[in-house]
């Protein structure tokens, strides 16, 4: 997925899903503020593995009450690599997409 004009806010948006796996996807050029970016998950259980997220505001976000497992992902040029906010939980293993700020939590979010 690529948005060359950065006109869309999120590359992949998961909302209120029981179990989702996102695997082997390239996401580029999404988002211009903190609620936007490459992969954004709320109120869902999601596995993100072996994906590349480049040039997004947030690479991977665990938003409102989300549980995200990030495994063996990559990417660069992001403002934030991993974000957990609003009681979202993001667990990580192996490599992660990089950002100007590697990890950011707020409003009860947890990264472990």
BAFI-3210 file (N, C-alpha, C; in Angstrom, 3 decimals, decimal comma, padded with zeros to 6 digits):
// residues 112
n [1|2|3|4|5|6|7|8|9|10|11|12|13|14|15|16|17|18|19|20|21|22|23|24|25|26|27|28|29|30|31|32|33|34|35|36|37|38|39|40|41|42|43|44|45|46|47|48|49|50|51|52|53|54|55|56|57|58|59|60|61|62|63|64|65|66|67|68|69|70|71|72|73|74|75|76|77|78|79|80|81|82|83|84|85|86|87|88|89|90|91|92|93|94|95|96|97|98|99|100|101|102|103|104|105|106|107|108|109|110|111|112]
n.u [000,836|000,611|000,669|001,221|000,707|000,157|-002,526|-004,364|-005,282|-004,637|-002,885|-003,593|-006,415|-007,738|-010,620|-012,526|-012,306|-012,090|-009,817|-007,022|-004,588|-001,888|000,282|003,383|003,189|003,707|003,732|003,455|004,012|001,813|-000,308|-000,389|-000,547|-000,834|-002,900|-002,778|-001,286|000,764|-000,142|-002,959|-004,638|-007,622|-009,580|-009,260|-007,742|-004,636|-002,126|000,893|003,124|006,295|006,175|006,731|007,072|007,187|008,048|005,806|003,557|003,004|004,333|003,314|000,404|-001,118|-004,151|-007,134|-007,928|-006,735|-004,975|-001,903|000,458|003,633|005,833|008,951|009,149|009,884|011,233|011,551|012,084|009,879|007,913|007,260|008,061|006,801|003,671|001,647|-001,434|-004,211|-005,045|-004,153|-002,249|000,917|002,883|006,181|008,523|011,662|012,815|011,808|009,905|011,637|011,842|011,891|011,384|011,602|009,793|006,625|004,438|001,211|-001,542|-002,224|-001,337|000,716|003,904|005,669]
n.v [-001,171|002,160|005,633|008,140|010,881|011,398|011,592|010,008|008,890|006,555|003,542|000,797|000,029|-001,294|-002,152|-003,125|-006,010|-009,516|-011,371|-010,752|-011,121|-009,511|-009,778|-009,851|-007,366|-004,288|-000,994|002,375|005,910|007,157|009,202|012,165|013,106|012,324|010,361|008,823|006,890|004,063|001,296|000,981|000,173|-000,438|-001,482|-004,287|-007,552|-008,129|-009,415|-008,359|-009,117|-009,560|-007,346|-004,306|-000,968|002,209|005,700|006,843|008,529|007,359|004,162|001,580|001,412|000,796|001,467|002,609|000,362|-001,788|-004,844|-005,624|-007,591|-007,305|-008,557|-009,198|-007,028|-004,310|-001,160|002,374|005,970|006,899|008,946|008,020|004,820|002,586|002,858|003,152|003,826|005,213|003,037|000,931|-002,018|-003,027|-005,580|-006,699|-008,368|-009,370|-007,634|-004,191|-001,535|001,512|004,871|008,489|008,855|005,971|004,473|005,233|006,113|006,918|008,129|005,770|003,685|000,795|-000,536|-003,461]
n.w [000,000|-000,894|-000,525|-002,402|-002,358|000,267|001,084|002,342|005,618|007,074|006,475|006,987|008,834|011,681|013,391|016,104|015,845|016,329|015,994|014,136|011,599|010,179|007,600|005,855|004,381|002,685|003,704|002,971|003,310|004,871|006,854|008,899|011,463|015,054|015,264|013,090|010,396|009,445|010,287|012,162|015,063|016,848|019,636|019,167|018,662|017,377|015,212|013,917|011,540|009,968|008,266|006,378|007,139|006,020|006,069|007,432|009,714|012,344|012,689|013,678|015,570|018,654|019,592|021,235|023,691|022,322|021,546|020,443|018,756|017,739|015,478|014,170|012,252|009,953|008,742|007,929|008,280|009,620|011,887|014,461|015,691|017,195|018,797|021,672|023,010|024,895|026,625|025,055|024,278|023,319|022,337|021,677|019,498|018,321|015,374|014,772|013,193|012,559|013,913|014,261|016,927|018,695|020,350|021,815|024,394|025,762|027,768|029,233|027,623|026,820|026,113|025,648]
ca.u [000,000|001,415|-000,059|002,278|000,330|-000,184|-003,891|-005,123|-004,751|-004,101|-002,714|-004,459|-007,140|-008,475|-011,507|-013,501|-012,166|-011,652|-008,453|-006,562|-003,155|-001,395|001,564|004,063|002,617|004,507|002,881|004,310|003,512|000,483|-000,481|000,224|-000,593|-000,727|-003,923|-002,689|-000,047|000,810|-001,087|-003,626|-005,553|-008,378|-010,573|-009,048|-006,534|-003,997|-000,717|001,538|004,415|007,056|005,717|007,620|006,324|008,108|007,618|004,478|003,639|003,231|004,422|002,303|-000,245|-002,147|-005,001|-008,142|-008,150|-006,204|-003,847|-001,145|001,728|004,466|006,876|009,856|008,784|010,961|010,817|012,311|011,515|008,654|008,090|007,256|008,068|005,706|002,880|000,550|-002,161|-005,597|-005,141|-003,691|-001,074|001,694|003,990|007,099|009,539|012,622|013,004|010,654|010,135|012,282|011,257|012,649|011,190|011,389|008,583|005,920|003,220|000,465|-002,922|-002,398|-000,816|001,883|004,726|006,573]
ca.v [000,000|003,376|006,874|009,062|012,258|011,437|012,105|009,117|008,989|005,288|002,484|-000,299|000,400|-002,434|-001,664|-004,065|-007,346|-010,473|-011,834|-010,359|-011,218|-008,746|-010,437|-009,626|-006,210|-003,062|000,179|003,557|007,284|007,418|009,921|013,463|013,427|011,213|009,324|008,342|006,206|002,838|000,301|001,564|-000,835|-000,108|-002,463|-005,527|-008,357|-008,147|-009,772|-007,726|-009,804|-009,553|-006,225|-003,153|000,284|003,303|007,085|007,077|009,280|006,247|002,904|000,662|001,995|000,100|002,534|002,337|-001,013|-002,786|-005,710|-005,835|-008,309|-006,909|-009,572|-009,227|-006,015|-003,378|000,087|003,562|007,241|007,175|009,821|007,117|003,414|001,896|003,742|002,562|004,922|004,984|001,685|-000,070|-002,770|-003,481|-006,465|-006,739|-009,412|-009,221|-006,295|-003,302|-000,367|002,603|006,198|009,523|008,330|004,526|004,026|006,323|005,715|007,968|007,829|004,399|002,689|000,059|-001,284|-004,355]
ca.w [000,000|-000,951|-000,782|-002,818|-002,032|001,690|001,183|003,219|006,974|007,580|005,490|007,420|010,048|012,225|014,439|016,667|015,247|017,343|015,760|012,802|011,332|009,036|007,351|004,571|003,702|002,671|003,873|002,816|003,121|005,430|008,104|009,147|012,891|015,992|015,134|011,717|010,105|008,657|010,777|013,335|015,583|018,045|020,116|018,419|018,870|016,055|015,044|012,767|011,417|008,725|007,437|006,252|007,223|005,728|005,833|008,001|010,968|013,276|011,938|014,233|016,742|019,440|020,115|022,273|024,154|021,378|021,887|019,212|018,869|016,604|015,378|013,027|011,262|009,629|008,118|008,314|007,851|010,366|013,042|015,608|015,299|017,883|019,652|022,445|023,646|025,270|027,173|024,101|024,669|022,172|022,696|020,536|019,435|017,223|014,813|014,713|012,336|013,276|013,806|014,966|018,275|018,492|021,055|022,481|025,076|026,440|028,144|029,695|026,685|027,306|025,161|026,383]
c.u [000,878|000,515|000,970|001,962|000,055|-001,585|-004,780|-004,478|-004,106|-003,971|-003,641|-005,084|-007,998|-009,298|-012,510|-013,496|-011,576|-010,181|-008,069|-005,063|-002,848|000,022|002,072|003,440|003,624|003,538|003,782|003,502|002,105|000,584|000,269|000,109|-000,707|-001,785|-003,864|-001,393|-000,227|-000,226|-001,642|-004,714|-006,275|-009,359|-010,460|-007,798|-005,891|-002,547|-000,225|002,910|004,973|006,530|006,797|006,765|007,315|007,390|006,178|004,627|003,901|003,333|003,315|001,740|-001,247|-002,951|-005,986|-008,331|-007,658|-005,123|-003,157|000,157|002,509|005,698|007,638|009,419|009,959|010,369|011,625|011,590|010,217|008,937|008,174|007,240|006,864|005,005|001,811|-000,128|-003,571|-005,868|-004,816|-002,424|-000,377|002,870|004,877|008,097|010,387|012,617|011,682|010,942|010,735|011,524|012,175|012,573|010,813|010,074|007,964|004,638|002,559|-000,914|-003,147|-001,949|000,456|002,579|005,654|007,211]
c.v [001,229|004,556|007,939|010,510|012,462|012,011|011,222|009,095|007,708|004,282|001,315|000,108|-000,779|-001,929|-002,758|-005,426|-008,292|-010,860|-011,557|-010,593|-010,422|-009,246|-010,116|-008,509|-005,069|-001,890|001,414|004,834|007,525|008,226|011,217|013,900|012,157|010,132|008,663|007,573|004,912|001,809|000,816|000,605|-000,280|-001,244|-003,813|-006,245|-008,568|-008,578|-009,069|-008,370|-009,723|-008,512|-005,146|-001,900|001,426|004,639|007,348|007,896|008,310|004,980|001,947|001,290|001,020|001,198|001,990|000,830|-002,106|-003,631|-006,070|-006,564|-008,012|-007,808|-009,441|-008,291|-005,080|-002,106|001,254|004,815|007,603|008,194|008,989|005,684|002,677|002,880|002,918|003,704|004,485|003,525|000,593|-000,739|-003,298|-004,301|-006,619|-007,887|-009,181|-007,804|-005,534|-002,147|000,777|003,909|007,200|009,237|006,855|004,048|005,197|005,788|006,954|007,454|006,350|003,319|002,053|-000,630|-002,169|-005,365]
c.w [000,000|-001,278|-001,121|-002,471|-000,545|001,904|002,051|004,590|007,484|006,454|005,768|008,747|010,481|013,412|014,824|015,977|016,304|017,161|014,310|012,721|010,073|008,797|005,950|003,747|003,760|002,717|003,830|002,673|003,634|006,715|008,227|010,604|013,724|015,915|013,762|011,527|009,353|009,051|012,106|013,795|016,812|018,352|019,413|018,912|017,516|016,149|013,782|012,649|010,006|007,735|007,397|006,236|007,097|005,604|006,263|009,282|012,117|012,437|012,393|015,505|017,349|020,119|021,143|022,512|023,203|022,046|020,581|019,545|017,595|016,570|014,067|011,894|011,022|009,037|008,648|007,832|008,551|011,467|014,318|015,099|015,867|018,814|020,369|023,192|024,003|025,681|026,157|024,600|023,422|022,685|021,466|020,673|018,196|016,665|014,708|013,755|013,156|013,062|014,462|016,463|018,122|019,103|021,795|023,121|025,690|026,806|028,481|028,730|027,232|026,132|025,989|025,452]
res [x|x|x|x|x|x|x|x|x|x|x|x|x|x|x|x|x|x|x|x|x|x|x|x|x|x|x|x|x|x|x|x|x|x|x|x|x|x|x|x|x|x|x|x|x|x|x|x|x|x|x|x|x|x|x|x|x|x|x|x|x|x|x|x|x|x|x|x|x|x|x|x|x|x|x|x|x|x|x|x|x|x|x|x|x|x|x|x|x|x|x|x|x|x|x|x|x|x|x|x|x|x|x|x|x|x|x|x|x|x|x|x]
***
